[in-house]
Amino acid sequence: MMDPALISAVERYYTAKLDAHGATPSGVDWNSAAGQDLRFEKLLTVVKGIGQPSINDFGCGYSGLLDYVRERNIRVNSYCGYDISAAMIAEARRRHAGDPQATFVNNESDIAVADFTLASGIFNVRLEHSSAVWKRYMFETVDRMAALSRHGMAFNALTSHSDYGYRRADLFYADPAEMLDYCLRRHSRDVSLLHDYELYEFTIVVRLDGRSPMTRLAG
Ligand SMILES: C[S@@+](CC[C@H](N)C(=O)[O-])C[C@H]1O[C@@H](n2cnc3c(N)ncnc32)[C@H](O)[C@@H]1O
């Protein structure tokens, strides 16, 4: 069950970032546009080779992922951005007002099932929540993302394999092996862990409708 107090604390954190920095990488708490784009590139691995997918963007911010997709002519059938911050959604709607394929929603219940659900950055800022509470929240959120996805999902998180000296107490550093194991057990045997790019984080890519490579070889 989602904790409303946790969600509203996180919402306040990000709305304050947008107020301070506007629709920029800093406005969604990223250090750089290059890092934001690299995260999108990794998440979009899951849609590679798929004709014109529909995409849910879970925690869309001011719509940076849609900007990325449009700038690179990546063809999508439809895009739904969801964010807990009403201010982010208002900004995203304003920026993409002329895009007939894009919708933005502020309530999770308004998201329809899409081919893929992607989430960049929603698991990073835990504020004062304990690791146990935050981990449970991550697992539950991943489950809900899966329920919204026909063919696959992808999300990122900060890695527990990062240097202690650089860590911040209000951020959550997830164990990549544990998240991989959770997705393998719970959602699919077709799961990739990307932990080889130049950020202190990882991306998990889950394909929901294929059989595992091992099954394919055996069959
Ligand atoms: C680090 S920012 C990244 C925004 C965007 N994905 C990007 O990369 O440009 C995280 C965003 O996710 C939103 N968010 C955090 N937790 C969320 C949740 N559980 N559900 C929906 N949105 C969430 C925040 O309000 C914030 O706008």
The ligand as an ORCA input file, in Angstrom:
! r2SCAN-3c Opt
* xyz 0 1
  C      14.689     12.807    -10.614
  S      13.180     13.466    -11.228
  C      13.281     12.888    -12.923
  C      12.216     13.406    -13.838
  C      12.260     12.780    -15.234
  N      12.032     11.366    -15.169
  C      13.585     13.070    -15.899
  O      14.464     12.213    -15.873
  O      13.743     14.176    -16.427
  C      11.957     12.377    -10.521
  C      10.527     12.801    -10.831
  O       9.675     11.730    -10.422
  C       8.594     12.230     -9.663
  N       8.246     11.148     -8.747
  C       8.935     10.722     -7.668
  N       8.337      9.655     -7.121
  C       7.249      9.390     -7.871
  C       6.227      8.399     -7.826
  N       6.196      7.463     -6.896
  N       5.268      8.430     -8.758
  C       5.278      9.381     -9.729
  N       6.196     10.352     -9.823
  C       7.190     10.345     -8.914
  C       9.100     13.502     -9.033
  O       8.057     14.398     -8.744
  C      10.054     14.034    -10.099
  O       9.404     14.891    -11.003
*
